[in-house]
Amino acid sequence: MTDKKALRTEMAARRAAVHGKVDASPALKNLTRVLGRADHPISFYWPIRTEIDPRPVLKDFATKGPVCLPVTTGYAPLLFCQWTPDAAMETDGFGVSVPVATPEMLPRTLVIPLLSFDPLGQRLGYGAGHYDRTLERLRALHPVRAIGFAYAAQQCARVPTEPTDQPLDMIVTEAGIISGA
């Protein structure tokens, strides 16, 4: 299947079918393991819809060092604002909770949601290109580690790609860790 729109629909349904039914605790343990002891800012995401929830790891890492959440500004690259457990949050235009009035940060590790992924580290998102533009910008500034966080059921044989698509370095699921690009 090479049609991204059809693949998005199929993979959203596949993700919804396992959400809440698959034990996510092995995925959270795998994510903690690959993040290790970071000495730099880590970006997580606040889950929407049926995305696998990284908040337990986000909360744990917030006690160890700086963490941040992405903030959308139209269709430009994402901004990243520091998150703490007591940070004020608001809902943005995409329905995502984001920190309010916190310092901006430049993460070197990003935990990224997705609809689908393939064994080569290609990611299928919602289609707005936020993470592709962001990874391109950040990778021009410094080394970046992009980690997709998903259910194993979200894997497909091949994600159709375009020249602007940015690959993931790895994907973390409840079934294990897949090396990407």
N, C-alpha and C positions, 0 to 999 in steps of 0.2 A: 504494500500500500504506500503510495507516494503522495497522496493528497493530505496536506497538513490539517486542513479543516476536518476531514473525516477521521483522521487519526486522533485529533484532539477530542472529538466526541466519543470515540471508542475508548480512549484511555481514561477520560473523565469517568465514564461508566464503570470501567474496570477498577479504578481507584475507589470509587464510591462503594462498589460491591465488597471490598475488603476492609474499608474504613470502619473501625469499631469492632471488627470481627477478628482481625489479626492482632496478636499480642505485639505491641510496639516496643516493649522493654528490651528485647535483643537489639533492635535498631538504635535505641538510645545508648545502650552499652557500647555498641560498635562506633557510634558517633563520638562518644567520650574518648574512646581509645584512639581514634584517628586524630582527634584534636590535640591530644597529649597535653603538654604543659606550655601553652602558647605564651610568648612574651610580647605579643602584639595584639592589636584590636581584632576581634572576631565579629563578623556580622552573622546574625541569625535572621529569622523571619518570624513574624507573628502569623500563625496559620489562619487560612480562610477555607471555606468550603470543606472538602474532605482531605486537605493536605495533612500529611503526617506531622504530628506536633513536636517541635523541638524545644518547647518551653522548659521542660525539666532540666535539660542540659544548659539552656540559656541561663536559667536561674542559678545553677551550680557554678557556671563559669563567671557569672557576675560577681561572685565572692572571691574569685581568683585574679581577676584582671579586667581590663576594659572590654565591654561588649557593646554592640550597636545594632540598630535595626534600620532597614532601608526605608527611605522616604521618597515617594514619587513626586516629580515636578513636571507634569505633562509627559511628553515622550522623550525627555532628555535622560541622560544617565542618572541613575539613582544617587541620592545623597544618603549619607549614613549619620544617624544621630545616636549619641550615647544612650544606653538604656540601663536603668537601675531599677530594682524592685519597687522603689517609691516614685518612679518617674510618672508625671502626668501623661496621659495618653488621650488621643483623639482619633476619630475615624476619618480617613482620607477619602477622596473621590472614588477610589477603587474598592472601598469597603474594608480597608486594612487598618488596624490599629497601629499608630505611630507615636513616638515620643514627642512631647511638646516642650519647646524652650530648653533643649539640652544641647551641649556642644557637638559640632560636627566632628567626625572621625574619618580616617582613611584605613579601612580594614585591609589586612593581608591574607586573611582567610575568610571565605564566604560560605555559609551553609545556605543552599539554594533549593527552593521548592521546584516542583516540576509536574507535568502531566505524564511524561514518558521519557525513557532513556534507552540507549542501546549499549551493547558491549564495548563500543569504541569511545564512549563518553559523550556522545551527542545527546542534547537535551531538547525536549519539546516543552515549551512553556505555553502561556495563554495567547501569545501572538503579538504582544505589544513591543517586544524587543528590549525591554528595560535591562535585563541582565546581560544581554549581548552587548549593548552599548556601554554598560557599566564595566564589564570585564575588559572590553577593548581599551577603555580609558585607563583603568587601574593597571592593566598589564603594561601599558606604555610608561607608567610611573615607577613601578617596582614589582618584584615577584609576587604573584598572587596564587593562592591555592583555592580552587573552586570545587566545592563538595556538594554534589546532589544528594538530597535526603528524601527517600521515597520508600514505598512498599515494593517488595520484589515483584509483585504482580504488575507493576507499571513498566516492566521491561518489555521491549519489543525487539524484533530482529534488526530493524534499521530505522532510524529517524531520518526523514528526508532533510537535507541540509541546503543552505544557501551560503554564499561567500561571507555574509555578515555574521553567521552563527559562530558562537564561541564555545569550544568544547569544555567539558568538565574534566578535572584531574582525577576524580574518583566519584563513585556513587556508593552511598551507605544505605543498606536496607536491613530488615530483620533477618534476612538469610545470609548476610555477609557484606563484604567490601569488594567492589569491582574497580579495578584500575581503569582509568579513562585514557585521555589523550596522552 
